[in-house]
């Protein structure tokens, strides 16, 4: 999808939402949510392409597929939680947006623990043991 089409759609929706907001704020929010979702759907092919390239690079580097899958999940959670938080902010729900962002960060942290554990184990195995007899 061409970036000019995405930006054009976004700007057209922005101007229309500004006009609608004065007369019917619910329709303005609905419009921005639908257009935001449409833009996200328009990018699915690009996202899939990037994910496939990352998987191929991981296979070439002989990385554990579990870790690569976890990193891809983390990236997906970051984007989805950001998208949800932005919709909440558009609706004027800043506090709720903050909670969505916090939830995304906590889920990311939970998913990252096995990777962090593997990194610490690897480093500990590389460091020579002191005082071993």
C-alpha positions in Angstrom: 0.0 0.0 0.0 1.3 3.4 -1.0 2.1 5.8 1.9 0.5 8.6 0.0 -2.9 6.8 0.0 -2.6 6.1 3.7 -1.7 9.7 4.6 -4.5 11.0 2.2 -7.0 8.7 3.9 -5.8 9.8 7.3 -5.9 13.5 6.5 -9.4 13.3 4.9 -10.7 11.4 7.9 -9.1 14.0 10.2 -10.8 16.9 8.5 -14.1 15.1 8.3 -13.8 14.1 12.0 -13.2 17.8 12.9 -16.4 18.8 11.2 -18.4 15.9 12.6 -17.0 16.5 16.1 -19.0 19.8 16.5 -22.3 18.3 15.4 -22.0 14.6 16.5 -18.9 13.6 18.5 -19.9 9.9 18.5 -19.8 9.7 14.7 -16.4 11.5 14.7 -15.0 8.9 17.1 -16.6 6.1 15.1 -15.1 7.5 11.9 -11.6 7.8 13.4 -11.8 4.3 14.8 -12.9 2.8 11.5 -10.3 4.7 9.5 -7.6 3.8 12.0 -8.5 0.1 11.8 -8.6 0.4 8.0 -5.1 1.8 7.9 -3.9 -1.0 10.2 -5.5 -3.6 7.9 -3.9 -1.9 4.8 -0.5 -2.5 6.5 -1.0 -6.2 7.3 0.8 -7.3 4.1 3.8 -5.2 5.0 3.8 -6.5 8.6 3.6 -10.0 7.3 6.5 -9.4 5.0 8.7 -8.0 7.8 7.8 -11.0 10.1 8.7 -13.5 7.3 12.1 -11.7 6.8 12.8 -11.8 10.5 12.0 -15.5 10.7 14.3 -16.3 7.7 17.1 -14.3 9.3 16.6 -16.2 12.6 16.7 -19.5 10.7 19.9 -18.5 8.9 21.5 -17.5 12.2 20.3 -20.8 13.8 18.4 -19.0 16.6 16.0 -20.8 18.8 12.6 -20.4 17.1 10.9 -20.0 20.5 12.8 -16.8 21.1 12.1 -15.4 17.7 8.4 -16.2 18.1 8.5 -14.5 21.5 10.1 -11.4 20.1 7.5 -11.2 17.3 4.7 -11.6 19.9 6.3 -8.7 21.9 6.4 -6.5 18.8 2.7 -7.3 18.0 1.6 -6.6 21.6 3.4 -3.3 21.5 1.7 -2.2 18.3 -1.7 -3.4 19.3 -1.6 -1.8 22.8 -0.4 1.4 21.3 -3.2 1.3 18.7 -5.8 0.7 21.5 -4.4 3.4 23.6 -4.5 5.9 20.8 -8.2 5.1 20.1 -8.9 5.6 23.8 -7.1 9.0 23.7 -9.1 10.0 20.7 -12.2 9.3 22.7 -10.9 11.5 25.5 -10.2 8.6 27.8 -6.7 9.4 28.7 -6.8 7.4 31.9 -8.0 4.4 30.1 -5.4 4.8 27.5 -2.7 4.8 30.2 -4.1 1.5 31.6 -4.0 -0.1 28.1 -0.4 1.0 27.7 0.4 -0.4 31.2 -1.2 -3.7 30.4 0.8 -4.0 27.2 4.0 -3.3 29.0 3.2 -5.9 31.7 2.4 -8.5 29.1 5.6 -7.7 27.3 7.6 -8.0 30.5 6.0 -11.4 31.2 6.8 -12.6 27.7 10.4 -11.3 27.9 11.3 -13.2 31.1 12.4 -16.5 29.4 14.6 -14.5 27.0 16.2 -12.6 29.9 16.7 -15.8 31.7 18.4 -17.4 28.7 20.7 -14.3 28.3 21.7 -14.4 32.0 22.4 -18.2 31.8 24.5 -17.6 28.7 26.5 -14.9 30.4 27.0 -16.9 33.5 28.3 -19.8 31.5 30.8 -17.6 29.7 32.2 -16.1 32.9 34.8 -18.3 34.5 34.0 -19.4 38.0 36.3 -17.9 40.7 37.5 -20.1 43.6 36.5 -23.4 42.0 39.0 -26.1 43.0 
